[in-house]
Amino acid sequence: MNTVRKLADGTEIPLLGLGVWQVGDGRECEDAVRWALEAGYRHIDTAQVYGNEESVGRAIRDSGVAREDIYITTKFAPARRDPVAELEGSLRRLGVDQVDLYLVHWPQGGPTRAWAGMQRARERGLARSIGVSNFDVGELAAVIALGGAAPVVNQIQFSPFEYRRALQDVCERHDIAVEAYSPLGTGRHLGDEALAAIAGRVGRTPAQVLIRWSLQRGLIVLPKSVHQDRIAQNFDVFGFDLGDDDLAALDALDRTGGTATAHEHPWW
């Protein structure tokens, strides 16, 4: 299986990355990123509101892996005013000249409010690619209608339990890649009995099955862990396939009705 996807702007993104939401700034975050890079990850996803960009940057610099080999995503905190100024701050904290992907973290203030600033950030070379996060079908349509550079990514909560098929279908029609955050349900999905049965049958962990499902359903996937063994296990998902029956059983775990909504309980 290919391990990268070409985005609509011609850049390539690794299909599997480490998410660092809710990872504490300092040693915890630095260790998680270091362990991920040692395990083979080349995609790290952070955000301004996570408060750990400096730790991500330190871990990357100390890793010995060349900057050009690591795909870095951060996200604009939309309660703030200017995406360009905020990205300049992110770059200082990360210790890099450019991020690979810059996302509007959620559609606060309306879906189009930040987009002109996001395009300026890309035009100035501060970000190679730009996209959105937590945007539903209507919000995506509003951004696309502005013209100019369209989002190349929509990062949303996605797993077999939140199988947002209608939203994914619209994204794919517009060549917007879907990134799955919280693919393990921040751990709450891992004890599901149906999932455990499939994991036992294929000889993999429940987390590996959920990540593999995401990959086979055409998603970029961002599992989070702060445990070295689990970080490594979560990357070991390219050597097996889920069969059609297992995929169908996982699809049936959906609790959203195949929604076009990005989030059931928006926080903005």
DAQUIKA-V534006 format. One record per residue. N is the residue number from 1. RES is the residue in one small letter. PHI is phi in whole degrees, 0 to 359 (none if undefined). PSI is psi in whole degrees, -180 to 180 (999 if undefined). NEAR is the number of other C-alpha atoms within 10 Angstrom. Layout:
N,RES,PHI,PSI,NEAR / N,RES,PHI,PSI,NEAR
This chain:
1,m,none,139,9 / 2,n,298,146,8 / 3,t,252,3,12 / 4,v,227,161,13 / 5,r,232,138,16 / 6,k,277,127,13 / 7,l,274,170,16 / 8,a,297,-24,17 / 9,d,271,5,14 / 10,g,93,-10,10 / 11,t,280,164,14 / 12,e,244,142,15 / 13,i,235,133,22 / 14,p,297,139,18 / 15,l,289,-21,21 / 16,l,235,128,28 / 17,g,223,166,27 / 18,l,265,123,25 / 19,g,269,142,23 / 20,v,239,25,26 / 21,w,297,137,20 / 22,q,65,20,15 / 23,v,260,124,19 / 24,g,297,141,16 / 25,d,297,147,16 / 26,g,102,-143,16 / 27,r,301,-41,12 / 28,e,300,-46,15 / 29,c,289,-42,24 / 30,e,299,-42,25 / 31,d,296,-45,17 / 32,a,300,-45,25 / 33,v,293,-42,31 / 34,r,298,-46,21 / 35,w,297,-39,21 / 36,a,297,-45,27 / 37,l,295,-37,23 / 38,e,295,-33,16 / 39,a,281,-13,17 / 40,g,118,-6,14 / 41,y,299,145,23 / 42,r,225,28,22 / 43,h,214,118,22 / 44,i,237,130,22 / 45,d,242,116,23 / 46,t,231,-170,22 / 47,a,198,157,21 / 48,q,300,-41,18 / 49,v,284,-11,14 / 50,y,289,-26,16 / 51,g,73,19,18 / 52,n,231,20,23 / 53,e,299,-38,27 / 54,e,297,-40,19 / 55,s,293,-40,22 / 56,v,301,-46,26 / 57,g,298,-43,21 / 58,r,298,-44,18 / 59,a,297,-39,23 / 60,i,295,-45,23 / 61,r,296,-38,16 / 62,d,278,-8,10 / 63,s,285,-25,17 / 64,g,83,-4,11 / 65,v,274,134,15 / 66,a,298,141,9 / 67,r,305,-40,13 / 68,e,291,-12,9 / 69,d,265,-1,10 / 70,i,243,128,18 / 71,y,267,118,18 / 72,i,247,127,25 / 73,t,245,137,21 / 74,t,226,173,26 / 75,k,226,140,25 / 76,f,285,127,26 / 77,a,280,107,22 / 78,p,287,-6,23 / 79,a,288,-16,13 / 80,r,270,169,11 / 81,r,273,-52,13 / 82,d,242,113,17 / 83,p,301,-33,24 / 84,v,292,-51,21 / 85,a,298,-40,13 / 86,e,292,-37,17 / 87,l,292,-37,23 / 88,e,301,-39,16 / 89,g,295,-41,14 / 90,s,299,-43,23 / 91,l,298,-39,19 / 92,r,296,-45,14 / 93,r,293,-39,18 / 94,l,284,-22,24 / 95,g,74,34,16 / 96,v,229,165,16 / 97,d,269,-18,12 / 98,q,201,144,22 / 99,v,260,159,22 / 100,d,279,-31,21 / 101,l,213,134,23 / 102,y,232,123,30 / 103,l,243,146,27 / 104,v,285,120,28 / 105,h,292,-36,23 / 106,w,198,163,23 / 107,p,275,44,22 / 108,q,294,137,17 / 109,g,80,7,11 / 110,g,103,148,12 / 111,p,294,-23,20 / 112,t,261,-8,19 / 113,r,304,-43,16 / 114,a,268,-6,23 / 115,w,291,-36,23 / 116,a,299,-40,16 / 117,g,293,-36,16 / 118,m,296,-41,26 / 119,q,294,-37,21 / 120,r,297,-40,14 / 121,a,299,-41,24 / 122,r,291,-44,20 / 123,e,298,-32,13 / 124,r,278,-2,11 / 125,g,81,13,14 / 126,l,281,-23,21 / 127,a,221,136,25 / 128,r,287,-37,16 / 129,s,222,155,29 / 130,i,227,151,26 / 131,g,199,-161,23 / 132,v,224,172,29 / 133,s,214,142,25 / 134,n,64,33,20 / 135,f,258,134,24 / 136,d,269,-174,23 / 137,v,300,-47,17 / 138,g,294,-38,13 / 139,e,292,-38,18 / 140,l,298,-43,24 / 141,a,299,-39,17 / 142,a,295,-40,13 / 143,v,291,-44,22 / 144,i,299,-37,16 / 145,a,294,-18,11 / 146,l,292,-23,12 / 147,g,81,-179,8 / 148,g,75,-158,11 / 149,a,295,126,19 / 150,a,268,160,23 / 151,p,299,138,28 / 152,v,262,-11,23 / 153,v,218,144,24 / 154,n,234,113,26 / 155,q,265,120,25 / 156,i,221,161,26 / 157,q,293,125,24 / 158,f,205,134,26 / 159,s,192,178,26 / 160,p,303,-28,26 / 161,f,279,-21,21 / 162,e,232,68,24 / 163,y,270,89,24 / 164,r,276,67,24 / 165,r,299,-43,19 / 166,a,297,-40,15 / 167,l,291,-43,22 / 168,q,298,-41,27 / 169,d,300,-44,15 / 170,v,294,-43,16 / 171,c,302,-48,21 / 172,e,295,-34,13 / 173,r,299,-32,9 / 174,h,262,12,15 / 175,d,58,41,16 / 176,i,255,117,22 / 177,a,288,142,24 / 178,v,261,127,24 / 179,e,254,132,24 / 180,a,264,112,24 / 181,y,262,160,25 / 182,s,49,49,21 / 183,p,292,-16,25 / 184,l,258,8,25 / 185,g,64,36,19 / 186,t,47,37,14 / 187,g,93,-17,13 / 188,r,287,-19,9 / 189,h,278,-16,19 / 190,l,290,-21,17 / 191,g,267,6,11 / 192,d,297,135,11 / 193,e,293,-42,11 / 194,a,296,-41,14 / 195,l,297,-44,22 / 196,a,299,-37,17 / 197,a,295,-43,13 / 198,i,295,-44,20 / 199,a,300,-43,19 / 200,g,296,-38,12 / 201,r,292,-37,10 / 202,v,265,-2,15 / 203,g,71,35,12 / 204,r,230,167,16 / 205,t,283,157,18 / 206,p,304,-38,24 / 207,a,297,-43,24 / 208,q,298,-38,23 / 209,v,295,-44,28 / 210,l,296,-42,25 / 211,i,294,-43,28 / 212,r,296,-40,24 / 213,w,304,-46,24 / 214,s,301,-45,24 / 215,l,296,-43,21 / 216,q,287,-17,14 / 217,r,266,13,16 / 218,g,83,21,15 / 219,l,258,154,22 / 220,i,272,138,24 / 221,v,230,141,28 / 222,l,230,71,27 / 223,p,291,150,27 / 224,k,241,137,25 / 225,s,203,156,24 / 226,v,243,13,21 / 227,h,253,127,14 / 228,q,301,-43,17 / 229,d,293,-39,12 / 230,r,288,-36,18 / 231,i,302,-45,23 / 232,a,293,-44,18 / 233,q,300,-41,15 / 234,n,292,-19,28 / 235,f,272,-18,19 / 236,d,273,65,16 / 237,v,231,10,19 / 238,f,260,0,15 / 239,g,254,14,7 / 240,f,210,161,14 / 241,d,235,145,16 / 242,l,274,135,16 / 243,g,286,169,12 / 244,d,301,-39,9 / 245,d,294,-40,10 / 246,d,292,-41,20 / 247,l,300,-44,19 / 248,a,296,-40,12 / 249,a,295,-38,15 / 250,l,290,-42,21 / 251,d,306,-37,19 / 252,a,290,-9,14 / 253,l,281,-8,17 / 254,d,305,135,18 / 255,r,247,7,13 / 256,t,254,-8,16 / 257,g,71,26,14 / 258,g,65,44,16 / 259,t,294,158,19 / 260,a,263,5,19 / 261,t,273,144,19 / 262,a,274,-26,23 / 263,h,205,131,17 / 264,e,286,-29,10 / 265,h,225,77,6 / 266,p,304,143,10 / 267,w,258,4,7 / 268,w,252,999,9
